[in-house]
Amino acid sequence: MTTKSPVDIKKLSKKYKLDISKVINAWKADKSDTEISQALHIDLLKLLQIRQEVEDVHLRDRMTKKRVKRNKSP
């Protein structure tokens, strides 16, 4: 069962002017930030900002789901 990611890849790709799906796939392949930075010619600081933004989106999504679940239970 796959669920839709809360991360809007198109929006992030437009914001950072690069293919975010390549970055995410590299993270999933267990590549380090420095390897990704060198391979995709991305500034390491920009990569760290992308990582932080993706983590924040996932955290907000988990918190929202937790809140909804808590409100539904009696």
C-alpha positions in Angstrom: 0.0 0.0 0.0 1.5 3.3 -1.1 0.3 6.6 0.2 0.6 10.0 -1.4 3.5 12.0 -0.2 2.6 15.2 1.6 5.5 16.9 -0.2 4.6 18.9 -3.3 7.5 18.0 -5.5 6.4 20.3 -8.4 6.2 23.3 -6.0 9.6 22.5 -4.5 11.2 21.9 -7.9 10.0 25.3 -9.1 11.1 27.0 -5.9 14.7 25.5 -5.9 15.0 25.3 -9.7 16.0 21.6 -9.8 14.5 18.2 -9.9 13.5 17.4 -6.3 12.5 13.9 -7.2 16.2 13.1 -8.0 17.3 14.5 -4.6 14.6 12.4 -2.8 15.5 9.3 -4.7 19.2 9.8 -3.8 18.3 10.1 -0.1 16.2 6.9 -0.4 19.3 5.2 -2.0 21.2 6.2 1.2 23.5 8.7 -0.5 25.1 11.3 1.7 24.4 15.0 1.2 27.9 15.7 0.0 27.6 13.0 -2.7 24.2 14.3 -3.8 25.6 17.9 -3.8 28.5 16.9 -6.0 26.5 14.6 -8.3 23.7 17.1 -9.0 25.8 20.2 -8.8 23.8 21.7 -6.0 25.1 23.9 -3.3 25.3 22.0 0.0 23.4 24.8 1.8 20.6 24.6 -0.7 20.4 20.9 -0.2 20.2 21.3 3.5 17.4 23.8 3.1 15.5 21.3 0.9 16.0 18.5 3.5 14.7 20.8 6.2 11.7 21.8 4.2 10.8 18.2 3.3 11.2 17.1 7.0 9.0 20.0 8.1 6.3 19.0 5.7 6.4 15.4 6.9 6.3 16.5 10.5 3.3 18.8 10.0 1.5 16.0 8.1 2.2 13.5 11.0 1.0 16.0 13.6 -2.2 16.7 11.6 -3.0 13.1 11.3 -2.3 12.5 15.0 -4.6 15.4 15.9 -7.4 14.1 13.6 -7.1 10.6 15.0 -7.2 12.0 18.6 -10.3 14.1 17.8 -12.1 11.1 16.3 -11.6 8.7 19.2 -14.2 9.0 22.0 
